[in-house]
Amino acid sequence: MSLRADFHAAFDEVAPSTRGLSQRVVQTTLAEAPERGRKQRWMFRMRAPMSMVAALLLIAMAAGALVGVSLLRDWRHWSTANPPQVNQTMLKSLEARPLQLPVVAIDAKCPTSALTDVSGHGPESFMFGTGPVYSSPLGFNLTTTDWGTWGSFDLKVDTTKTSGLILVRAQDLQTNMGAVFALFPSSAPGAAGDGIPAGRRVGHDVILGVSEQLYAEEVIDTSRPYSGTKKAEWPIFKSFMGYPKAAAGCIGFQIDGGNFMEMVVVSA
């Protein structure tokens, strides 16, 4: 017997028996191989459908966005052709009042109106004017075009002192250039709580990629406040106004209602 054989015999005497473990491991591995292969093939087949589902979801989202844009465009066209109806007799009566806005020298300081604490009637703290209509500062969402500068502003109305239609006209007090009003770009017109561009059409401008008609006046219908206005609050009416590039930005508003006339001056 060789030394190698003697060594293995001695090792077998002291080592515990594995009871055929190595043979069972080999047999188990061979038995599981087909199942493992099937799992791998199943996972491979699943990867393609999942990527397809993701692609279909992206297509659906893109289609939904296009449909939404198309619906908004159609709604704007319909709403522009069918603006909110206002009392034309009352409107013409307000339009008949002459403009009484002051003239301010180009090198003079803009005589902005005093601020009034209106915090007891809504979330705003201070606004320009003495009432019954108060103005926010100009400059919200400012954007410029080849024609001029556009921005949104708010008018708060004390509806305990006035009601019905309110006519808003504006001009730059230092250059005598008229300010104009338009619909909010890319939004459905005629919503409750929005000012209504009215009066003479004075041209058009492309604002944020949307061609908008420009109007010399704006009408506020106090019977159509924003639906979210709380019972104890004075309603806010949102407006979109522009003024030419050559204007100085000292904007005077003449605000006429059935029982009042008010002037408010703000500086852009």
matplotlib code that plots the C-alpha trace (Angstrom):
import matplotlib.pyplot as plt

x = [0.0, 1.3, 1.8, -1.1, -3.4, -2.4, -3.0, -6.6, -7.4, -6.2, -8.3, -11.5, -11.1, -11.1, -13.4, -17.2, -19.3, -20.9, -23.5, -23.4, -23.7, -21.6, -23.7, -26.9, -25.5, -24.8, -28.2, -30.0, -28.0, -28.9, -32.6, -32.9, -31.1, -34.2, -36.3, -33.7, -33.5, -37.3, -37.2, -34.5, -36.4, -39.6, -37.7, -36.3, -39.8, -41.1, -38.5, -39.8, -43.5, -42.6, -40.6, -43.5, -45.9, -43.7, -43.6, -47.4, -47.8, -45.6, -47.6, -50.8, -49.5, -48.4, -51.7, -53.6, -51.5, -52.3, -56.0, -55.9, -54.2, -56.7, -59.7, -58.4, -57.8, -61.4, -62.8, -60.9, -62.2, -65.8, -65.5, -64.0, -66.8, -69.4, -68.1, -69.9, -73.0, -73.1, -75.7, -75.0, -77.2, -75.3, -71.9, -72.6, -73.7, -70.3, -68.4, -70.0, -68.2, -65.2, -61.7, -60.4, -56.9, -54.2, -51.2, -47.8, -44.5, -42.1, -39.4, -41.8, -42.3, -45.2, -48.0, -48.9, -52.0, -52.0, -52.0, -55.1, -55.2, -57.6, -56.4, -59.8, -61.5, -59.3, -55.7, -54.2, -52.7, -52.4, -53.7, -53.7, -56.7, -59.3, -62.2, -64.6, -62.1, -58.5, -55.6, -52.7, -49.2, -48.4, -45.8, -47.2, -46.1, -44.5, -43.6, -42.4, -43.2, -42.2, -45.1, -44.6, -45.0, -47.7, -48.6, -51.5, -53.0, -55.9, -58.8, -60.6, -64.1, -66.0, -69.3, -71.0, -70.6, -71.1, -72.5, -73.3, -70.8, -67.5, -65.6, -61.8, -59.8, -56.1, -53.3, -49.7, -49.9, -46.4, -46.7, -50.5, -50.2, -53.2, -52.9, -54.8, -56.4, -56.4, -57.4, -55.0, -52.9, -53.4, -56.4, -60.1, -61.7, -64.9, -64.1, -65.9, -63.6, -61.8, -62.1, -63.7, -61.8, -64.3, -64.7, -62.8, -60.4, -57.0, -54.9, -53.4, -50.1, -48.5, -48.2, -46.5, -47.0, -50.7, -52.1, -54.5, -56.9, -56.2, -59.1, -59.2, -61.3, -62.1, -65.4, -65.8, -69.1, -69.5, -72.3, -69.7, -67.0, -64.5, -66.3, -63.7, -64.4, -65.4, -68.6, -67.0, -64.3, -64.4, -64.1, -60.9, -61.1, -58.0, -56.9, -54.3, -53.0, -50.3, -48.6, -46.3, -42.5, -42.3, -44.5, -43.0, -44.9, -46.8, -50.3, -53.5, -56.8, -60.1, -62.6, -66.3, -69.3, -73.0, -72.6, -68.9, -65.9, -62.4, -58.8, -56.0, -52.3, -49.7, -46.1, -44.8]
y = [0.0, 3.4, 6.3, 8.2, 5.3, 5.0, 8.7, 8.5, 5.4, 7.1, 10.2, 8.2, 6.6, 10.0, 12.1, 11.9, 10.3, 12.6, 9.9, 10.5, 14.4, 15.1, 12.8, 14.5, 18.0, 17.0, 15.4, 18.4, 20.8, 18.8, 18.7, 22.5, 23.5, 23.3, 25.2, 27.9, 28.1, 28.5, 31.4, 33.2, 32.8, 34.1, 37.1, 37.8, 37.7, 40.0, 42.7, 43.4, 43.8, 46.1, 48.4, 48.3, 49.3, 52.3, 53.4, 53.1, 55.2, 57.9, 57.9, 58.1, 61.1, 62.9, 62.3, 63.5, 66.7, 67.3, 66.7, 69.1, 71.9, 71.3, 71.5, 74.7, 76.3, 75.4, 76.7, 80.0, 80.4, 79.7, 81.9, 84.8, 84.5, 84.3, 86.7, 87.1, 89.3, 92.7, 95.3, 97.4, 100.3, 100.7, 100.2, 102.9, 105.2, 104.7, 105.0, 108.4, 109.9, 111.9, 110.9, 113.2, 111.7, 114.2, 115.0, 114.5, 116.0, 113.5, 114.5, 114.6, 111.9, 109.6, 110.5, 107.0, 106.6, 106.0, 102.5, 101.3, 98.5, 95.9, 92.9, 92.6, 91.7, 89.0, 87.7, 91.0, 93.4, 96.8, 98.0, 101.3, 103.6, 104.9, 102.7, 101.4, 99.8, 99.1, 98.1, 95.8, 96.9, 96.3, 93.8, 90.3, 87.9, 90.7, 89.8, 92.0, 91.9, 94.0, 96.3, 96.8, 95.4, 93.1, 92.1, 91.0, 92.9, 92.6, 94.9, 94.4, 95.8, 96.8, 95.3, 96.8, 100.2, 99.5, 96.8, 96.2, 97.1, 98.9, 100.4, 100.6, 102.9, 103.6, 105.6, 106.5, 109.9, 111.1, 110.3, 110.3, 106.9, 104.7, 101.4, 98.4, 95.3, 91.7, 88.2, 86.1, 84.2, 80.4, 80.5, 80.1, 83.5, 84.5, 82.9, 84.4, 86.8, 87.9, 91.3, 91.5, 93.4, 95.7, 98.9, 99.8, 97.3, 99.0, 96.3, 93.0, 91.6, 88.2, 87.6, 84.4, 82.9, 83.7, 86.4, 88.5, 91.4, 94.6, 96.7, 100.2, 99.3, 96.7, 95.8, 94.3, 92.6, 92.4, 89.8, 87.3, 87.1, 84.2, 81.1, 80.7, 84.1, 83.6, 85.2, 87.9, 88.9, 91.6, 89.9, 90.2, 90.6, 89.7, 91.7, 91.6, 95.0, 96.3, 99.6, 100.6, 100.5, 104.3, 104.7, 105.9, 103.4, 105.9, 104.4, 106.2, 104.3, 106.0, 103.6, 104.4, 102.7, 103.4, 105.5, 106.6, 107.7, 106.9, 107.5, 105.2, 105.8, 103.1, 103.0, 100.0]
z = [0.0, -0.9, 1.5, -0.2, 0.4, 4.0, 4.5, 3.1, 5.1, 8.3, 7.5, 6.9, 10.3, 12.2, 9.9, 10.4, 7.7, 5.1, 4.4, 0.6, 0.9, -2.1, -4.3, -3.1, -3.8, -7.4, -7.9, -6.4, -8.6, -11.7, -10.7, -10.1, -13.3, -15.5, -13.0, -12.7, -16.4, -16.6, -14.0, -15.9, -19.2, -17.4, -16.0, -19.5, -21.0, -18.3, -19.0, -22.5, -21.5, -18.5, -20.8, -23.3, -20.5, -19.6, -23.2, -23.4, -20.3, -21.7, -24.9, -22.9, -20.9, -24.0, -25.7, -22.6, -22.5, -26.2, -25.6, -22.6, -24.7, -27.5, -25.1, -23.5, -26.9, -28.0, -24.7, -25.1, -28.6, -27.5, -24.4, -26.4, -28.9, -26.0, -23.3, -20.0, -20.5, -18.7, -18.4, -21.5, -20.3, -17.1, -18.8, -21.4, -18.5, -16.8, -20.1, -20.6, -17.6, -18.7, -17.7, -15.0, -14.4, -13.5, -15.6, -13.9, -15.2, -16.6, -14.1, -11.1, -8.5, -9.2, -6.7, -5.6, -3.6, 0.1, 1.5, 3.4, 5.9, 4.5, 6.6, 8.3, 5.0, 3.5, 3.4, 1.9, 4.4, 2.7, -0.7, -2.5, -2.5, -0.1, -1.3, -2.1, -4.6, -3.6, -5.8, -5.3, -6.5, -10.2, -11.1, -10.4, -13.1, -15.2, -18.8, -21.7, -25.4, -28.4, -27.6, -23.8, -20.3, -19.0, -15.5, -13.3, -10.4, -8.0, -7.2, -3.9, -3.7, -0.5, -1.6, 1.5, -0.2, -3.8, -6.2, -9.8, -12.6, -12.1, -15.0, -14.9, -17.2, -16.9, -18.4, -17.7, -16.0, -17.1, -20.8, -21.3, -22.9, -22.4, -20.5, -22.0, -20.8, -22.1, -21.2, -19.1, -21.6, -21.8, -19.4, -20.0, -20.1, -18.3, -15.0, -12.0, -10.2, -13.4, -14.8, -18.3, -21.0, -22.7, -24.7, -27.8, -29.3, -29.7, -31.3, -30.4, -28.9, -28.6, -24.9, -23.7, -27.2, -27.3, -29.6, -27.5, -28.3, -26.4, -25.0, -23.6, -20.6, -18.1, -16.4, -12.9, -12.3, -8.5, -8.9, -10.1, -7.4, -7.2, -5.8, -3.1, -1.5, 2.1, 3.4, 5.5, 2.9, 0.3, -3.1, -5.1, -8.9, -11.0, -14.0, -16.7, -17.9, -20.2, -20.9, -23.8, -23.6, -23.8, -20.7, -17.5, -15.3, -13.3, -13.8, -12.8, -12.6, -12.9, -11.3, -11.8, -10.1, -9.9, -6.8, -6.8, -8.8, -7.5, -8.6, -7.6, -8.7, -8.5, -9.7, -11.7]

ax = plt.figure().add_subplot(projection="3d")
ax.plot(x, y, z, "-o")
ax.set_aspect("equal")
plt.show()
